[in-house]
Amino acid sequence: MLCSFLDNVSLKSLSVCCKEWHENLAPKVWTRLHLYDHDRSKMAILTRYGHLIFNVNLSLTDKTMLRAVRESCPRLEILSMILDDRSLWIDYPFLRSFFGAMSSLSSLRIRVDIFRFSPAMFWSLSSAVNLKSLHLDAFYAQYYTSKHYHPDAYMSILDCCPQLENLQVRGAVFEPADVSAYHNKNSFIQSLRKTFRPSRENTPKEPSLGNSGSHHSRSSSSNLPLTSHSRLKGTNTRSAKDDSYAKPNYRIKKLHLSPIRMDNEVFRNLVCRCSDLEDLYLDGVWIRFTVQSWHDMAEVCTKLRHLHVRYTGTIEYMPNVQTLVKLFPKLQTVALQSLALTEDPDLSNLGEQLAAIEQQSGQKHPLRRMEITGSVRHPLRMLLHAVTQVPTIEVLIMGTTMECERTAVPESDMATATLYKMKADWKCVDHLKLLDLTNILMPNAKTFGRLMNHIQRLPKLETLYLSISQSRHLLAWTEGEDGILVYGSHDPIKEPICLSSLRTLGIGKAYRRERGRGDLPARLDEVQSMIDMCPALRTLSLTHPSEAGVTRQLSAEFPGITFVSS
């Protein structure tokens, strides 16, 4: 009971009061440790409490640190380490013996300088038999003198870890083959490589798969020597679909890709070997998608449930939402975040597509979360299409978060179709739990009033995000005779606005307001009025930097509410 009210620093202080408190609090205090260097006090803590620690973060990784972790932390489950110029004495046999001794290790995060370490060093992960999650971040200490490895060199690491369920890659991993071919053929770089890359790694010519289970049949992509990559761009004529049958499949369920650059063929070959894939994150990946790549993925990844695409460079072949729900019948999340869209996604026929899927399969499509942000020109129209056509939607985020050159002729959000949708019934009344309107610029206050009339009728809405200008419109409204909220009416208020189910309210700055003159920060009386509208409120978030003083005053007045200021 006491531990739930104290932070980690206070718990450490209490643990030294007496022996009994130390025995009770030590398992809760010493669960993770961050080692920056060979600090004696930290090394003493590692030796004394290592049997309780399950999470270690190494900013300095050398043989001394790894030996201490191996000897002191038998329960280690999560390990983060950096391999750079201070780790040069670590070789392949040492890493293989280290991972073999850490039988409880299930999550590994490695940030590696590939100027000094090759991907073949991580063939040693075949001895980590319980490894389920791998985060690999490759960077260049010196770009022009570094060796640019063929994508197959990184694929061979995955062949050594057939038990992986979660994979996240960043940086230079899966770099395009033409880049690696250019750098590997440069004679000057090869001479530098002989100087700066000695044979200290002691890596084998091919990975050992003694603990790989059913993966004894090696694919040709994994038999790569340390300094030779024979399969370059143009030599492989087989499709990704054919490769998925020729090579063993991975057990990866969650795949997060955020490399610097990536070939479309590499993307297809990787994803088409993940038949159990459920979550796919494309974060800042510069891939020129093709229609065939998505169809190949849909044919293999039949279990895909969550798709997140964020900051992707080239998206001219990105399918629309109707196509995505048709290709992936189990898709629950479609998140297109901060995309430079050439045109707004068309959601006008989404309801017809979902009805056709339901008629064909006999059950509703499980689409629950939709997020479309970026260079969206008409987010209000897309919002209305979603709430009036998707009955199962639970989380809805729409808005303009960036600018992009558009060739289409701009239209007004107050077109006839939009006005019709404002009066139409929402099909997601019984399911919608989170709604984000922060980055939707309303044409006028009356339009927002019509929208709020629907929002008040959502019985399960728990989280709502508004901009500062929208919250001020809300405070100035009165209720008209027709039941529609009207801004500026001088008639007496018949019934106060009440968001009875709301537990989390966020008031922030819209993107377009930040680029213009901006909104003044929320005043104390305005925030108090918003709290009065939400009797079940538990968390209030204010994003304007000058509102920190307001939150301090409100914390004393409303002790049951958590105030967040960022």
C-alpha positions in Angstrom: 0.0 0.0 0.0 2.8 2.4 0.9 4.7 1.7 -2.3 1.9 2.9 -4.5 2.2 6.5 -3.1 6.0 6.9 -3.2 8.4 7.4 -6.0 11.5 5.3 -6.5 13.8 7.8 -4.7 11.6 7.8 -1.6 11.5 4.0 -1.6 15.3 3.8 -1.7 15.5 6.1 1.4 13.0 4.0 3.3 14.8 0.8 2.4 17.8 1.8 4.6 15.8 2.5 7.7 15.8 -1.0 9.1 16.5 -4.6 8.1 12.8 -5.5 7.8 12.0 -2.6 5.6 15.0 -3.3 3.5 13.9 -6.9 2.9 10.4 -5.8 1.9 11.3 -2.8 -0.3 14.4 -4.0 -2.0 12.6 -6.2 -4.5 10.5 -3.2 -5.6 13.4 -0.7 -5.6 16.2 -2.6 -7.4 14.4 -3.8 -10.5 16.3 -1.8 -13.1 19.7 -0.2 -13.3 21.4 2.2 -15.8 25.2 1.9 -16.0 27.0 4.8 -17.6 30.6 3.8 -16.8 32.7 1.8 -14.4 31.4 3.6 -11.4 32.2 1.7 -8.2 29.0 2.5 -6.5 26.9 1.3 -9.4 29.0 -1.8 -9.8 28.6 -2.5 -6.1 24.8 -2.2 -6.5 24.9 -4.6 -9.4 26.9 -7.1 -7.4 24.6 -6.8 -4.3 21.2 -6.6 -5.9 21.8 -8.2 -9.3 19.6 -11.2 -8.4 16.6 -8.8 -8.2 17.4 -6.7 -11.3 15.6 -7.7 -14.6 16.3 -4.6 -16.7 19.8 -3.2 -17.4 20.7 -0.3 -19.6 24.4 -0.1 -20.6 25.7 3.2 -22.0 29.2 1.8 -21.9 29.5 -1.8 -23.2 32.7 -3.7 -22.9 33.8 -7.1 -21.7 34.0 -6.0 -18.1 30.5 -4.7 -18.0 29.0 -7.8 -19.8 30.9 -10.2 -17.5 29.5 -8.3 -14.4 25.9 -8.5 -15.8 26.3 -12.2 -16.7 27.6 -13.1 -13.2 25.3 -10.9 -11.2 21.9 -10.9 -13.0 20.6 -14.4 -13.5 17.0 -13.1 -13.8 17.8 -10.5 -16.5 14.9 -10.1 -19.0 15.6 -6.7 -20.7 19.0 -5.5 -21.9 20.0 -2.3 -23.7 23.5 -1.7 -24.9 25.6 0.4 -27.3 28.4 -1.1 -29.4 30.8 1.7 -30.4 34.5 2.5 -30.4 34.7 1.6 -26.7 33.5 -2.0 -27.4 36.3 -3.0 -29.8 37.5 -5.9 -27.7 34.1 -7.7 -27.8 34.2 -10.5 -30.4 31.8 -13.1 -31.7 32.7 -16.0 -29.4 32.4 -13.7 -26.3 28.9 -12.5 -27.4 27.8 -16.0 -28.2 28.8 -17.3 -24.7 27.2 -14.2 -23.1 23.8 -14.7 -24.8 24.0 -18.4 -24.1 24.4 -17.7 -20.4 21.4 -15.3 -20.2 18.7 -17.9 -20.3 16.0 -15.4 -19.1 16.8 -12.7 -21.7 13.6 -12.0 -23.7 14.1 -8.4 -24.9 17.3 -6.9 -26.4 18.0 -3.4 -27.7 21.2 -2.8 -29.5 22.6 0.4 -31.0 25.6 -0.5 -33.1 28.2 1.4 -35.0 28.5 -0.5 -38.3 31.7 1.3 -39.1 33.3 -1.0 -36.5 30.9 -4.0 -36.2 29.4 -6.1 -39.0 25.9 -7.7 -38.9 27.6 -11.1 -38.7 28.5 -10.3 -35.1 24.8 -10.8 -34.2 24.6 -14.3 -35.5 25.5 -15.0 -31.9 21.9 -14.3 -31.1 21.2 -17.9 -32.1 22.3 -18.8 -28.5 19.6 -16.6 -26.9 16.9 -19.2 -27.0 14.2 -17.2 -25.2 14.7 -13.9 -27.1 11.3 -12.6 -28.1 11.9 -8.9 -28.8 14.8 -7.3 -30.8 15.4 -3.6 -31.4 18.3 -3.0 -33.8 19.6 0.5 -34.5 22.6 0.8 -36.8 24.4 4.1 -37.3 27.6 5.3 -39.0 30.4 6.9 -37.0 32.0 7.8 -40.3 29.7 7.5 -43.2 32.0 7.6 -46.2 34.5 5.1 -44.9 31.9 2.7 -43.5 30.9 -0.5 -45.1 27.3 -0.5 -46.4 26.0 -4.0 -46.0 23.6 -5.7 -48.4 20.1 -6.1 -46.9 20.6 -9.9 -46.9 23.3 -9.4 -44.3 20.6 -8.2 -41.9 18.1 -10.8 -43.0 20.5 -13.4 -41.9 20.3 -12.1 -38.3 16.5 -12.9 -38.3 17.3 -16.4 -39.6 19.3 -16.9 -36.4 16.3 -15.8 -34.2 13.3 -17.8 -35.4 11.6 -17.4 -32.0 11.4 -13.5 -32.4 7.9 -12.1 -32.0 8.7 -8.3 -31.9 11.2 -6.7 -34.3 12.1 -3.0 -34.5 14.8 -1.7 -36.8 16.2 1.8 -37.3 19.0 3.6 -39.0 21.0 1.9 -41.7 19.4 -1.5 -41.4 18.0 -2.8 -44.7 19.8 -0.2 -46.7 19.2 -0.3 -50.5 21.4 -2.7 -52.4 22.7 -0.1 -54.8 24.2 1.9 -52.0 26.0 -1.1 -50.6 27.2 -2.1 -54.1 28.7 1.3 -54.7 30.6 1.5 -51.4 31.8 -2.2 -51.5 33.3 -1.7 -55.0 35.3 1.4 -54.0 38.9 0.5 -53.8 39.9 3.3 -51.5 37.2 2.4 -49.0 38.3 -1.2 -49.2 41.8 -0.2 -48.2 40.5 1.8 -45.3 38.3 -1.1 -44.3 41.4 -3.3 -43.9 43.0 -0.8 -41.7 40.0 0.0 -39.4 38.3 -3.4 -39.5 40.8 -6.0 -38.1 39.9 -9.7 -37.9 39.1 -9.3 -34.1 35.5 -10.3 -34.6 36.3 -13.9 -35.3 32.9 -14.4 -36.9 32.2 -17.7 -38.7 31.6 -17.9 -42.5 27.9 -18.6 -41.9 25.7 -18.4 -38.8 25.2 -21.3 -36.4 21.6 -22.5 -36.1 21.9 -25.0 -33.3 19.0 -23.6 -31.4 16.8 -22.7 -34.3 14.3 -25.5 -34.1 12.8 -26.2 -37.5 14.9 -23.7 -39.3 17.7 -26.1 -40.3 17.0 -25.5 -44.0 19.2 -22.5 -44.8 18.3 -19.9 -47.4 21.0 -18.7 -49.7 20.5 -15.1 -48.3 22.0 -16.1 -45.0 25.2 -17.8 -46.2 27.0 -14.5 -46.5 30.7 -14.1 -45.7 31.8 -11.1 -43.7 33.2 -9.1 -46.6 31.5 -10.5 -49.6 27.9 -9.9 -50.8 27.4 -11.5 -54.2 23.6 -11.0 -54.6 23.2 -7.4 -55.6 20.4 -5.4 -57.2 19.0 -7.1 -60.3 20.4 -10.6 -59.7 17.2 -11.9 -57.9 14.4 -12.3 -60.4 12.0 -14.2 -58.2 9.0 -12.4 -56.7 8.4 -11.9 -53.0 5.5 -14.4 -53.2 7.8 -17.1 -54.5 10.5 -16.3 -51.9 8.0 -16.7 -49.1 7.5 -20.3 -50.0 11.2 -21.0 -50.7 12.4 -19.6 -47.3 11.2 -20.4 -43.8 8.7 -18.0 -42.3 9.4 -15.9 -39.2 7.2 -15.9 -36.1 7.2 -12.1 -36.0 3.9 -10.6 -34.8 4.9 -7.0 -34.4 7.2 -5.3 -37.0 8.4 -1.7 -36.6 10.4 -0.4 -39.5 12.1 3.0 -39.4 15.3 2.8 -41.4 16.9 5.6 -43.3 16.1 4.1 -46.7 14.6 0.8 -47.8 14.0 -0.9 -51.1 10.5 -2.0 -52.0 11.7 -5.5 -52.8 13.4 -5.8 -49.4 10.2 -4.7 -47.8 8.1 -7.3 -49.7 10.6 -10.1 -49.0 10.6 -9.3 -45.3 6.9 -8.9 -44.8 6.0 -11.9 -47.0 7.9 -14.1 -44.6 5.9 -12.9 -41.6 2.7 -14.9 -41.9 1.8 -14.3 -38.2 2.2 -10.5 -38.5 -0.4 -8.6 -36.5 1.1 -5.1 -36.0 3.0 -3.2 -38.8 4.5 0.2 -38.1 6.2 2.1 -40.9 7.8 5.1 -39.3 9.6 7.5 -41.6 10.4 4.8 -44.2 11.2 6.0 -47.6 9.7 3.3 -49.7 8.1 3.6 -53.1 5.0 1.4 -52.5 3.5 -0.5 -55.4 0.0 -2.0 -55.7 1.5 -5.5 -56.0 3.5 -5.1 -52.8 0.3 -4.6 -50.8 -1.5 -7.4 -52.5 1.4 -9.8 -51.8 1.4 -8.7 -48.2 -2.4 -9.2 -47.9 -2.1 -12.7 -49.3 0.5 -13.8 -46.7 -0.4 -11.5 -43.7 -4.0 -12.6 -43.2 -3.8 -11.9 -39.4 -2.8 -8.2 -39.7 -4.8 -6.1 -37.1 -2.9 -2.8 -36.7 -1.4 -0.7 -39.5 0.5 2.5 -38.6 2.1 4.6 -41.4 3.9 7.8 -40.2 6.2 10.3 -41.9 6.5 8.1 -45.0 8.4 9.8 -47.8 6.8 8.5 -51.0 3.2 7.4 -50.7 1.7 7.8 -54.2 0.9 4.1 -54.1 -0.6 4.1 -50.7 -4.0 2.4 -50.9 -7.1 4.2 -49.5 -9.0 3.0 -46.5 -11.6 1.1 -48.5 -8.9 -1.0 -50.1 -7.2 -1.6 -46.8 -10.3 -3.0 -45.1 -10.9 -5.2 -48.1 -7.4 -6.5 -48.3 -7.1 -7.2 -44.5 -10.4 -8.6 -43.1 -9.1 -8.5 -39.5 -7.8 -4.9 -39.6 -8.7 -3.0 -36.4 -6.5 0.1 -36.7 -5.7 2.3 -39.6 -3.4 5.1 -38.6 -2.0 7.4 -41.3 -0.1 9.9 -39.3 1.5 13.2 -40.5 1.5 12.2 -44.2 2.2 14.5 -47.1 -1.0 13.6 -49.0 -1.5 14.7 -52.5 -5.3 14.4 -52.0 -7.6 13.7 -49.1 -8.5 10.0 -48.6 -12.0 9.4 -49.9 -14.2 7.9 -47.1 -17.5 8.5 -48.8 -18.0 4.9 -49.8 -16.5 3.3 -46.7 -19.9 2.3 -45.4 -20.8 0.5 -48.6 -17.5 -1.4 -48.5 -18.0 -2.5 -44.9 -21.5 -3.6 -45.7 -20.3 -5.6 -48.7 -17.7 -7.3 -46.4 -20.3 -8.1 -43.8 -22.6 -9.6 -46.4 -19.8 -11.7 -47.9 -18.3 -13.0 -44.6 -21.4 -12.9 -42.4 -19.8 -10.8 -39.7 -18.9 -7.1 -39.2 -15.5 -5.8 -40.1 -13.6 -5.1 -36.7 -12.4 -1.6 -37.7 -12.1 0.3 -34.3 -9.4 2.9 -34.7 -9.0 5.4 -37.5 -6.3 8.2 -37.5 -5.7 10.4 -40.6 -3.5 13.4 -40.1 -1.0 15.4 -42.2 -1.8 17.6 -45.2 -5.5 17.0 -44.9 -7.5 19.8 -46.5 -11.0 18.8 -45.3 -10.7 16.9 -42.0 -14.3 17.8 -41.0 -15.7 16.2 -44.0 -13.7 13.0 -43.4 -14.7 13.0 -39.8 -18.4 13.1 -40.7 -18.0 10.3 -43.3 -16.4 8.1 -40.6 -18.9 8.7 -37.8 -21.9 8.2 -40.1 -20.7 5.1 -41.8 -18.5 3.0 -39.4 -20.6 1.6 -36.5 -17.7 -0.1 -34.7 -15.3 2.9 -34.5 -14.0 3.5 -31.0 -11.1 5.9 -31.6 -11.2 8.7 -34.2 -8.5 11.3 -34.8 -8.6 13.6 -37.8 -6.8 16.9 -38.5 -4.4 19.0 -40.5 -0.9 18.8 -39.0 1.3 19.8 -41.9 1.2 21.8 -45.2 1.8 20.3 -48.6 1.4 21.5 -52.2 -1.9 20.3 -53.5 -3.1 20.3 -57.1 -6.7 19.8 -56.4 -9.1 22.8 -56.4 -10.0 23.7 -52.8 -13.6 23.3 -51.7 -15.5 24.6 -48.8 -16.2 22.3 -45.9 -19.7 23.8 -45.8 -20.7 22.2 -49.1 -24.1 20.7 -49.5 -22.9 17.2 -48.7 -21.2 18.3 -45.5 -24.3 20.1 -44.3 -26.3 17.0 -44.9 -23.8 14.9 -42.9 -24.0 17.4 -40.0 -27.7 16.4 -39.5 -27.3 12.7 -40.2 -27.3 10.2 -37.3 -24.0 8.9 -36.0 -23.7 5.1 -36.3 -20.9 4.9 -33.7 -22.9 6.3 -30.8 -22.6 3.1 -28.7 -18.9 2.6 -29.4 -17.0 5.8 -29.7 -14.6 6.3 -26.7 -11.9 8.8 -27.9 -12.4 11.8 -30.2 -9.7 14.3 -31.2 -10.8 17.5 -32.8 -7.8 19.7 -32.0 -6.5 20.1 -35.5 -9.8 20.5 -37.3 -10.4 24.2 -38.2 -14.1 24.8 -38.0 -15.7 27.0 -40.7 -17.7 28.8 -38.1 -19.1 28.5 -34.6 -22.5 27.3 -35.7 -20.9 24.3 -37.4 -19.1 23.3 -34.2 -22.3 23.8 -32.3 -24.0 21.2 -34.5 -21.1 18.9 -34.0 -21.2 19.3 -30.2 -24.9 18.4 -30.2 -23.9 14.9 -31.4 -21.0 14.7 -29.1 -23.2 15.2 -26.0 -25.2 12.2 -26.9 -22.2 9.7 -26.9 -22.8 7.6 -23.7 -19.3 5.9 -23.8 -17.1 8.9 -24.8 -14.3 9.0 -22.2 -11.6 11.1 -23.9 -12.1 14.4 -25.8 -9.4 16.7 -27.2 -10.3 20.3 -28.3 -8.4 23.3 -29.3 -8.4 26.5 -27.2 -10.7 28.3 -29.7 -13.1 25.4 -29.8 -13.3 25.3 -26.0 -14.2 29.0 -26.0 -16.9 28.5 -28.6 -18.3 25.8 -26.3 -18.4 28.1 -23.3 -20.2 30.8 -25.3 -23.0 28.6 -26.6 -26.7 28.5 -25.6 -29.3 26.1 -26.6 -31.8 27.1 -29.3 -35.4 26.0 -29.7 -34.6 23.3 -32.3 -32.2 21.5 -30.0 -29.2 22.6 -32.0 -26.5 24.6 -30.1 -26.3 28.1 -31.5 -23.5 30.5 -30.9 -24.3 34.1 -29.7 -27.9 33.6 -28.8 -29.2 35.8 -26.0 -32.0 33.4 -25.1 -31.7 32.0 -21.5 -30.0 28.6 -21.3 -32.7 25.9 -21.0 -30.3 23.0 -20.1 -26.6 23.2 -19.3 -24.0 21.4 -21.5 -23.0 18.2 -19.8 -20.4 15.6 -20.9 -21.3 13.1 -18.3 -19.1 10.2 -19.4 -16.0 12.2 -20.1 -13.0 11.3 -17.9 -10.1 12.9 -19.9 -10.2 16.3 -21.5 -7.4 17.9 -23.4 -7.2 21.5 -24.5 -4.4 22.3 -26.9 -3.2 24.5 -29.8 -4.2 23.6 -33.3 -1.5 23.4 -36.0 -3.0 26.2 -38.1 -3.2 28.4 -35.0 0.4 27.9 -34.3 1.3 29.1 -37.8 -0.9 32.2 -37.5 -1.4 34.6 -34.7 -2.2 31.9 -32.3 -4.7 31.7 -29.4 -4.3 33.2 -26.0 -3.8 30.6 -23.2 -6.8 29.4 -21.3 -7.8 31.5 -18.3 -8.6 30.2 -14.9 -12.4 30.9 -15.2 -12.5 29.2 -18.6 -10.9 26.0 -17.3 -13.2 26.0 -14.3 -16.3 26.2 -16.5 -15.0 23.3 -18.6 -14.5 21.2 -15.5 -18.1 22.0 -14.4 -19.4 20.5 -17.7 -17.6 17.2 -17.0 -18.8 15.8 -13.6 -16.8 12.6 -14.0 -13.5 14.2 -15.2 -10.3 12.7 -13.8 -7.6 14.1 -16.1 -7.2 17.6 -17.7 -4.4 18.3 -20.1 -3.3 21.9 -21.0 -0.7 22.2 -23.6 0.0 25.9 -23.6 3.4 26.6 -21.8 2.0 29.6 -19.9 -0.8 27.6 -18.3 1.4 26.0 -15.7 0.3 28.6 -13.2 -3.3 27.8 -13.9 -2.8 24.1 -13.2 -1.2 24.8 -9.8 -4.2 26.8 -8.7 -6.7 24.2 -10.0 -4.9 21.4 -8.3 -5.8 22.8 -4.9 -9.4 23.5 -5.9 -10.0 20.1 -7.5 -7.9 17.5 -5.7 -9.6 14.6 -7.4 -8.4 15.7 -10.9 -5.0 15.2 -12.3 -3.7 18.2 -14.2 -1.1 17.8 -16.9 0.7 20.8 -18.4 3.2 20.3 -21.3 
